[in-house]
Amino acid sequence: MSARDDILSAVRLATGGGAALGRSAVARAFDERLAKPTANLIPERGKGTPAELLVRFIAESEAAAATVARVAGRSGIPAAVADYLAAHGLPRRVRAAPALKDVPWPEGIGIAVDYGKADADTPVGLSCAVSGIAETGTLVLPSGPATPTTLNYLPDVHIVVLETASIVGSYEDAWSRFREEAAGGDFMPRTVNWITGPSRSADIELILLLGVHGPRRLHILLLDGQDA
Amino acid sequence: MDATSHRFRDNARHALANGRLKESLASFTKTFPEKRQKVIDRLPEFDALRDEGVRIKNHVLANLDFYLERFEAKATAAGAQIHWCRDAAEARETVLSICRAAGARTVTKSKSMIGEEIAINEFLESNGVRPVETDLGEYIIQVRGESPSHILVPAIHLKGPDIAQTFREKHTALPPGRALDEPEAILREARTVLRGEFLAADVGLTGANMLVAETGSIVVVTNEGNADLVMSLPKVHVAVASLEKVVPTLEDAATILRLLARSATGQDITAYTTFATGPKRPGDPDGPDEFHIVLLDNGRTAMLGGEFRDMLRCIRCGACLNHCPVYAGIGGHAYGWVYSGPMGSVLTPSLLGAHQADDLPNASTFCGKCEQVCPMRIPLPTMMRHLRERQFTTGGPAAKGRGALKVWAFFARRPALYRRATALAIGALAFLGGGRGRFRRLPLTSAWTGPRDLPAPQGRTFQALWAERRRRKP
């Protein structure tokens, strides 16, 4: 017998074998759940009016050591990036997600911008989140042709664009948005990264240090409108 | 790693004599419970979420074959390759053959307890493939040739200067005079060295915190971001996971994620939680070309059918370690294998087999704190009691007390005799030890009198005193 058959029959034996009797009911219930996703208990902190969720998202992400700046619209992104890099004396070299190609970078802003996945020496990554989860201040970043994953991890500085309108209450709300977008098809990209604050470790004497393998800084640009 | 669980007594004795270890453990068994309590105080629904977590896991375990098959079907449809492995040897061979097919010389690893369980590092190394741990703590202990002493903070037994010295010995290409006094400097050095490894690796090896049947995704959580570099830079990604990691839906995963980091490190959520589904898609600029998932039994199906099924709910948060007075005294190494603390005391005997870890379930005060904090409400003390009972019938160390218990039972069933015998014994002891009020040594009690004195009785039994008291106060 193959290892697969061996293991599955051992599981069936251990779960009473006769589970097969109720199995069609389990399968039916599961398929119904998939067709009409139902959430388990969602804590209160994952619920609220859009205004409440916005306040909570900012508070929670800052508690996780991220920083947040409000930006009027997409055309405000270059100035906001420039301000942030200048304020912290960071390199003015940005690798952006191709999804942000429509952002107009003014000639004289003094920042070198290119697009694509990150390299080992990319100092600043600029990517975009599809949701922000208020419950824990978590950003949701799916991979895709225009949204490389490595931008989220290789650079020392990670700047993320998030539309205020994309802030949801709970993890479940974030999944609902994926499902709505896919309209019944397979909705999972190769990877979905939930990011809450910068990279950290307490492996040396329990002292909290930022920027172990991922970014040392996580800066969120909250876009309040489609454009200014 | 070679298990030394059968030498628990010696291991524990050495650990107790290690002053530096004591210091580390003291700070950590204080910090983690405090942090956990703080985040739970912010989430009034925590206990209700625990109930939901238990319900989800129990439902999966009762229908494990169904959810595993569904997971397999979805993961395969997404382009992942599933490898079923009965035991550690099969899993090791599978990982090695994937590495060989990829022509791999270097494998980057993100911390995985299953990786430790199947001892993959030693095996790869002896077959010419170099595994590199990338979790900071795991890297430190790998370089030192040690094993993890805690499932979350593997290098908890070390201090900054220990690590600095190790780095000086290992990273010989760097200037010998460099400053490594600050933890920050140690971190920078590890980041730089490991950056090179991430980029050069041919295969990335991770564990999985969960498998989602709905989508065929694996879920991996870290705080450092190392798992994501391991999963997205090399051309091949291998995830090793034991069977019980499967959950039905993304909503169920969300519920368990609300419990995991809070119970583990006292965070609301870890910095990085990643759902990985199949290899690189057409048009994707990054990600692995191949994605393999090793589904490992290694004793789980045997547990599923027996009295330790509840243990399979464990999500490896480490809360039971962090709150355990025995773990706080001796640390993780003394347990002699991958899993330590209360969860290790139940898992290790189940996975390694009878009489390989007999002392572990006996090393408990039964204070019950582990069960109290377990997000999955696993009845750890009850299970340790089961293991002790099993030793009673099969002749483990717990059975040593059998003769004494028989003597006690003889008297206990004869109250009049019991009263007289105890009065006699207590009187004799009071007479012998009365002068100093304590005994330094006494026959048959060396386990007690080794490290401390035994107080001498005051001359009369409790029953006698109680009877007198009742007579005085009608």
Interface residues (C-beta under 8 A of the other chain):
Chain A: S2 A3 R4 D6 I7 L8 A10 V11 R12 L13 A14 T15 A19 R23 V26 A27 F30 R33 L34 P37 T38 A39 N40 L41 P43 E44 R45 E60 A64 G116 K117 A120 E135 T136 T138 S143 G144 P145 P148 T149 T150 N152 Y153 L154 S170 Y171 E172 W175 D186 F187 M188 P189 R190 T191 V192 N193 W194 I195 T196 G197 P198 S199 R200 S201 A202 D203 I204 E205 L206 I207 L209 G211 V212 H213 G214 P215
Chain B: S24 S27 F28 T31 R42 L43 P44 E45 A48 L49 E52 I56 L61 A62 N63 L64 D65 F66 L68 E69 R70 A77 A78 W84 C85 R86 E90 T134 D135 L136 G137 I140 V153 P154 A155 I156 K159 G160 I163 P183 E184 I186 L187 A190 R191 L194 R195 F198 L199 A213 E214 T215 G216 S217 N223 E224 G225 N226 D228 L229 M231 S232 L233 L243 P248 T249 L250 E251 D252 A254 T255 L257 R258 T265 D268 I269 T270 A271 Y272 T273 T274 F275 A276 T277 G278 P279 K280 R281 G283 D284 P285 D286 G287 L295 D297 T301 A302 L304 G305 G306 R309
